[in-house]
Each structure stands twice: as structure tokens, then as C-alpha cells.
Amino acid sequence: MDEKDLIRKAKKGDTLALSKLLQQNYSFLVKYLMKVTLHPQIAEDLTQETMMKCIEKIQLYNGESKFSSWLITIATNLFIDQQRRKKREKNWLEQEQALRKMKWNVANMNEEWTDVLDVLAQINEEIRMPIVLKHYYGYSYEEIGKMMGIAEGTVKSRVSNGLKNVRKELAELEGV
């Protein structure tokens, strides 16, 4: 049975045909992912994820490209998504470490800043940056707007609304 017959049967729900199709492409896919990831375990995991995605989405295969090309597209997208997730996690961890270090420094300077830092850490950085630039570094709204590439009015709005949120959170913390 050729690949086109297997695909046609797999799309109709023939699990044996789908299994045979996946078996025929498995080692090809692992080898591709080994070259991309340079890590055997990650390549194996991504191959498994690709096969699962293929099982879920076999109905979407339209035959415009080779089946192996379709699998490579799925695998590549899964790898890119994984890399993005790792980057976001790394950035988050770096932010958390920086915040912990700053809190430690502030605590050792005997300043009562830790609550403010906790609240600032919860605010979106698009709001946090203008507040810090305005109230801790003394930049004008115009200067902040130029630094961030946004309108002066947007800076004023973000600072004003952000400070309202900070005050509200701090009031709630004091009430606890």
C-alpha cells in the first residue's frame, strides 16, 4: 500500500493505516529534530508531540505537500513554541531574581520599600516603567514619551492610572 492510500484510509479513521504512516516517518522525523535541537531527548520528545498532533489533525492534511513535509512543519512549529516558552520562563525567572535581590538590598538599607516593590512587581511593565522613570528618576512626561516611543498623553495616563492602582494595593496591604 502506498503513502497516498495510507493517508486516505487514515483520514477515514483507519487506525492501522495511520499507525503504519507514522511508523514509516518516525525515524526520518527523529533525525530531523536531532539536527535541529542537537539534543537527543528533546528530539525524541518533540517527535512524540508531533506524532500526537498528527493523530489529532490528520483530517487537516490537504496533500499539497509531501506527508513528511507536513510532519516537519508541525515539528518545527512545536520546536519554535518550545523555544518561546523557554525564553519567557527565563525572562520571568530573571525578573524574579532581580526583584528578590532588590528587596534584599532595600531590606538591608532599612527602608520600608518592600511593599511598594511587591506592588510594582505586579504591574504590567508598560505601566511600571513610566511610574519609575517619573517618580524615582524625575524624568518629564515628554522625556519618558520619547524614551518609550509613546505620546506624552499616554505617559500621563499610564502614570496616573498606575499610581491609582499602586495606592489602592498599598491601602489593601495596610488594611490586612
Order of alpha helices (4+ residues) and beta strands (2+ residues): alpha-alpha-alpha-alpha-alpha-alpha-alpha-alpha
